[in-house]
Amino acid sequence: MSSSPAGRAVRLAEIRDTPLDVDEVVKVLDDDASGGLTLFVGRVRDHDHGKGVTGLTYDAHPSALDRLVEVCERVAEQFQVNGVAAVHRTGDLAIGDIAVVVATTSGHRGDAFAASRALIDTLKDEVPIWKHQRFTDGTDEWVGAP
């Protein structure tokens, strides 16, 4: 990661094929200057667009980690935050598994809420990670694939 102030605010940016740990994200953002920590946990749900989901697989482009770091650094530059963290899962996930964890810390809650919202929305829009959903009716669908 970079040595810029925004880069130092980025405490964790990873893509993993192992289960994600919310406590890890909270711990890496711990500091005495932050009065607010806003956390978003994205989980695999059992439905999508009226169809039952049995599970899914996430695949990441080789550039995905670099893009994730860029997104984290941009959020750190745009918002008054002390820390930024984002971890996304790849591989096969079951219903209820954690797919993504993003969090930011700031001196004030409003900044942390705004930064975390921007972080998850920008991650979903710009980081090339694709979801392959499997449905209860035997069909499947790729989401976010080019």
C-alpha positions as CSV (number, residue, x, y, z in Angstrom):
1,M,0.0,0.0,0.0
2,S,1.1,3.6,-0.5
3,S,2.9,5.8,2.0
4,S,0.5,8.7,1.5
5,P,-1.8,9.7,4.4
6,A,-4.6,8.0,2.7
7,G,-2.5,4.9,2.3
8,R,-1.7,4.9,6.0
9,A,-5.4,5.1,6.8
10,V,-5.9,1.8,4.8
11,R,-5.3,-0.7,7.5
12,L,-6.6,-3.8,5.7
13,A,-7.4,-4.5,2.0
14,E,-7.5,-8.2,1.1
15,I,-9.2,-10.8,-1.0
16,R,-9.3,-14.2,0.5
17,D,-10.5,-17.7,-0.2
18,T,-10.9,-18.5,3.6
19,P,-13.7,-17.4,5.9
20,L,-13.8,-13.8,6.9
21,D,-13.6,-12.6,10.5
22,V,-15.5,-9.5,11.6
23,D,-13.4,-9.3,14.8
24,E,-10.2,-9.0,12.8
25,V,-11.6,-6.0,10.9
26,V,-12.7,-4.3,14.1
27,K,-9.3,-5.0,15.8
28,V,-7.2,-3.7,12.9
29,L,-9.2,-0.4,13.1
30,D,-8.8,0.1,16.8
31,D,-7.4,3.5,17.8
32,D,-8.0,6.0,20.6
33,A,-8.8,8.9,18.2
34,S,-11.9,7.2,16.6
35,G,-15.2,7.8,18.2
36,G,-17.1,6.1,15.4
37,L,-16.6,2.8,13.7
38,T,-19.1,1.8,11.0
39,L,-19.1,-1.8,9.9
40,F,-20.9,-3.4,7.0
41,V,-21.1,-7.2,6.7
42,G,-22.4,-8.7,3.5
43,R,-23.7,-12.3,3.7
44,V,-25.0,-14.8,1.3
45,R,-28.8,-14.8,1.3
46,D,-31.1,-17.6,0.3
47,H,-32.9,-15.7,-2.5
48,D,-32.4,-13.2,-5.3
49,H,-35.0,-11.7,-7.5
50,G,-37.7,-14.0,-6.3
51,K,-35.6,-17.2,-6.8
52,G,-34.2,-19.5,-4.1
53,V,-30.4,-19.5,-3.9
54,T,-28.6,-22.7,-2.8
55,G,-25.1,-21.2,-2.8
56,L,-22.6,-19.2,-4.9
57,T,-19.0,-18.8,-5.9
58,Y,-17.0,-15.6,-6.1
59,D,-14.2,-15.3,-8.6
60,A,-11.8,-12.3,-8.7
61,H,-9.8,-11.0,-11.7
62,P,-6.1,-10.9,-11.1
63,S,-6.3,-7.1,-10.8
64,A,-9.0,-7.2,-8.1
65,L,-6.7,-6.7,-5.2
66,D,-5.0,-3.6,-6.7
67,R,-8.4,-2.2,-7.5
68,L,-9.6,-2.8,-4.0
69,V,-6.6,-1.0,-2.5
70,E,-7.2,1.9,-4.9
71,V,-10.9,2.1,-3.8
72,C,-9.9,2.1,-0.1
73,E,-7.3,4.8,-0.7
74,R,-9.8,7.0,-2.6
75,V,-12.3,6.7,0.2
76,A,-9.6,7.6,2.8
77,E,-8.8,10.7,0.7
78,Q,-12.4,11.8,0.2
79,F,-13.6,11.4,3.8
80,Q,-12.4,12.4,7.3
81,V,-11.5,8.9,8.4
82,N,-8.7,7.5,10.6
83,G,-9.0,4.0,9.3
84,V,-10.3,2.0,6.4
85,A,-10.7,-1.8,6.0
86,A,-12.2,-4.0,3.3
87,V,-12.0,-7.8,2.9
88,H,-13.8,-9.8,0.2
89,R,-14.2,-13.6,0.0
90,T,-13.7,-15.7,-3.1
91,G,-14.5,-19.4,-3.7
92,D,-17.6,-21.4,-2.8
93,L,-19.9,-19.9,-0.2
94,A,-23.0,-21.3,1.5
95,I,-26.1,-19.5,2.6
96,G,-25.2,-17.3,5.7
97,D,-21.5,-17.2,4.9
98,I,-19.8,-13.7,5.1
99,A,-18.9,-12.5,1.6
100,V,-17.5,-9.0,2.4
101,V,-16.6,-6.9,5.4
102,V,-16.0,-3.2,5.1
103,A,-15.4,-0.7,7.9
104,T,-14.2,2.8,8.5
105,T,-13.3,4.7,11.7
106,S,-13.5,8.5,12.3
107,G,-13.7,11.0,15.1
108,H,-17.4,11.3,14.4
109,R,-20.1,8.9,13.4
110,G,-21.4,10.8,10.4
111,D,-18.0,10.6,8.7
112,A,-17.7,6.9,9.4
113,F,-21.2,6.2,8.1
114,A,-20.7,8.2,4.9
115,A,-17.2,6.7,4.3
116,S,-18.4,3.1,4.8
117,R,-21.4,3.6,2.5
118,A,-19.1,5.0,-0.2
119,L,-16.6,2.1,0.4
120,I,-19.1,-0.7,-0.1
121,D,-20.8,1.0,-3.0
122,T,-17.6,1.8,-4.8
123,L,-16.2,-1.7,-4.1
124,K,-19.3,-3.3,-5.7
125,D,-19.1,-1.0,-8.7
126,E,-15.4,-1.0,-9.5
127,V,-13.6,-4.1,-8.1
128,P,-13.7,-7.0,-10.6
129,I,-15.2,-9.7,-8.4
130,W,-17.9,-11.8,-10.0
131,K,-20.7,-13.8,-8.3
132,H,-21.9,-17.1,-9.8
133,Q,-25.3,-17.9,-8.1
134,R,-26.9,-21.3,-8.1
135,F,-30.7,-21.5,-7.7
136,T,-33.0,-24.0,-6.2
137,D,-34.6,-24.6,-9.6
138,G,-31.3,-25.9,-11.0
139,T,-30.4,-22.7,-13.0
140,D,-27.5,-20.4,-12.4
141,E,-26.5,-16.8,-13.1
142,W,-23.3,-14.8,-13.2
143,V,-23.6,-11.4,-11.6
144,G,-21.1,-8.5,-12.3
145,A,-19.2,-10.5,-15.0
146,P,-18.1,-8.6,-18.1
